[in-house]
Amino acid sequence: MAAHFSCEMFGHFFYCPELGYEELGELEQTLRVSLSVMLEAHGAEHIEYREYGEALTVQCQFQTYSESAFQEFCAAIRDILTKDVDARFLFVDRENLDRAVFFAVTFEQGRHEERISLPRARDVWAASNRKTAKAAKTAQHRKNRKTPPSLS
């Protein structure tokens, strides 16, 4: 029987732009090793990494959604960060989109937590699209209005 994963995590590590190529490579390798150990210790599975210049993204899944476990994970991450790295994490409950939590983790400032609601974001996005569609329809209507034929 296949495992059921009700939570997905999206992580993004930003590196200091002043880092040299070799420094960045060493830092990223160290970070990936430490991060893999920490994610597995917290029950993460299907861990995938992608590198984008001065950033590293990670995506993985958890069997359960537990904000206290995510807070513990982010506290542990803070301990391995250096002044050259900031991290952002979004944990999403795939079964209840009303539950999602965002963490921003930095070396100097400690952890900052902000809770977001994805359905609320979708509502705002849908309302914005309705306004845009209405404006486009009004502009098209004005364009299609017949202008008086020219007298020639």
C-alpha positions as CSV (number, residue, x, y, z in Angstrom):
1,M,0.0,0.0,0.0
2,A,1.4,3.4,-1.0
3,A,2.0,6.0,1.8
4,H,-0.3,8.9,2.0
5,F,1.3,12.4,2.2
6,S,-1.0,15.1,3.4
7,C,1.6,17.9,3.7
8,E,3.9,19.4,1.2
9,M,6.8,21.7,1.9
10,F,8.4,24.3,-0.4
11,G,11.7,25.7,0.7
12,H,13.9,28.4,-0.8
13,F,17.4,29.3,0.4
14,F,18.8,32.7,-0.7
15,Y,22.6,33.2,-0.8
16,C,24.4,36.4,-0.3
17,P,25.2,37.8,-3.8
18,E,28.8,38.7,-2.7
19,L,29.8,35.0,-2.3
20,G,32.3,33.8,-4.8
21,Y,31.7,30.8,-7.0
22,E,33.7,28.4,-4.9
23,E,32.3,29.7,-1.6
24,L,28.8,29.3,-3.0
25,G,29.5,25.7,-4.1
26,E,31.0,24.7,-0.7
27,L,28.2,26.4,1.2
28,E,25.5,24.8,-0.9
29,Q,27.0,21.3,-0.6
30,T,27.2,21.7,3.2
31,L,23.7,23.0,3.4
32,R,22.2,20.2,1.2
33,V,23.9,17.5,3.4
34,S,22.7,19.1,6.7
35,L,19.3,19.8,5.3
36,S,18.8,16.3,4.0
37,V,19.6,14.9,7.5
38,M,17.3,17.3,9.2
39,L,14.4,16.7,6.8
40,E,14.7,13.0,7.1
41,A,14.9,13.3,10.9
42,H,11.6,15.2,10.8
43,G,9.9,12.6,8.6
44,A,10.2,14.2,5.2
45,E,10.1,12.0,2.1
46,H,10.5,12.5,-1.7
47,I,13.1,15.3,-1.2
48,E,13.9,17.2,-4.4
49,Y,16.5,20.0,-4.8
50,R,16.9,22.5,-7.6
51,E,19.6,25.1,-7.9
52,Y,19.0,28.5,-9.3
53,G,22.2,30.7,-9.4
54,E,22.2,32.3,-5.9
55,A,19.4,30.2,-4.6
56,L,18.5,26.6,-3.7
57,T,14.9,25.3,-3.7
58,V,13.8,22.1,-1.9
59,Q,10.4,20.4,-2.1
60,C,9.3,17.4,0.0
61,Q,6.3,15.7,1.5
62,F,5.3,14.8,5.1
63,Q,2.7,12.2,6.1
64,T,1.0,14.6,8.5
65,Y,0.6,18.4,8.9
66,S,2.0,19.5,12.2
67,E,2.8,23.1,12.8
68,S,4.7,22.3,16.0
69,A,7.0,19.9,14.1
70,F,7.5,22.6,11.4
71,Q,8.5,25.1,14.1
72,E,11.0,22.6,15.5
73,F,12.4,22.0,12.0
74,C,12.8,25.8,11.4
75,A,14.5,26.3,14.8
76,A,17.0,23.5,13.8
77,I,17.5,25.1,10.4
78,R,18.3,28.4,12.1
79,D,21.2,26.7,13.9
80,I,22.9,25.7,10.6
81,L,22.4,29.0,8.7
82,T,25.3,31.4,8.3
83,K,25.1,35.2,7.7
84,D,25.2,34.4,4.0
85,V,22.0,32.4,3.8
86,D,18.3,33.2,4.4
87,A,15.5,30.6,4.1
88,R,11.8,30.6,3.5
89,F,9.5,27.6,4.0
90,L,5.8,27.1,3.0
91,F,4.1,24.1,4.5
92,V,0.7,23.3,2.9
93,D,-1.9,20.9,4.2
94,R,-3.0,19.2,1.0
95,E,-6.2,18.0,2.5
96,N,-7.3,21.3,4.0
97,L,-6.0,24.3,2.2
98,D,-7.2,26.5,5.0
99,R,-4.1,25.3,6.8
100,A,-0.8,26.6,5.6
101,V,2.1,28.2,7.4
102,F,5.0,30.3,6.2
103,F,8.3,30.6,8.0
104,A,11.1,33.0,7.2
105,V,14.4,32.0,8.8
106,T,17.5,34.2,9.0
107,F,20.8,33.9,10.8
108,E,20.8,37.3,12.5
109,Q,17.1,38.0,13.1
110,G,16.0,34.6,14.4
111,R,12.7,33.1,13.2
112,H,9.7,35.1,12.0
113,E,6.5,33.3,11.4
114,E,3.5,34.5,9.4
115,R,0.4,32.4,8.8
116,I,-1.4,32.7,5.5
117,S,-4.7,31.3,4.1
118,L,-4.5,29.9,0.6
119,P,-8.2,30.0,0.0
120,R,-8.2,33.7,0.9
121,A,-5.4,34.3,-1.6
122,R,-7.5,32.5,-4.2
123,D,-10.5,34.6,-3.4
124,V,-8.4,37.8,-3.9
125,W,-6.9,36.5,-7.1
126,A,-10.4,35.6,-8.4
127,A,-11.8,39.0,-7.6
128,S,-8.8,40.6,-9.3
129,N,-9.4,38.5,-12.4
130,R,-13.1,39.5,-12.4
131,K,-12.1,43.2,-12.3
132,T,-9.6,42.7,-15.1
133,A,-12.1,40.8,-17.2
134,K,-14.8,43.5,-16.7
135,A,-12.3,46.2,-17.6
136,A,-11.3,44.3,-20.8
137,K,-15.0,43.8,-21.7
138,T,-15.7,47.5,-21.3
139,A,-12.7,48.4,-23.4
140,Q,-13.7,46.0,-26.1
141,H,-17.3,47.3,-26.0
142,R,-16.0,50.9,-26.5
143,K,-13.8,49.8,-29.3
144,N,-16.6,48.0,-31.1
145,R,-19.0,50.9,-30.9
146,K,-19.8,52.1,-34.3
147,T,-18.4,55.4,-35.3
148,P,-20.4,57.5,-37.7
149,P,-19.5,56.8,-41.3
150,S,-17.3,59.4,-42.8
151,L,-18.7,61.6,-45.5
152,S,-16.7,61.2,-48.5
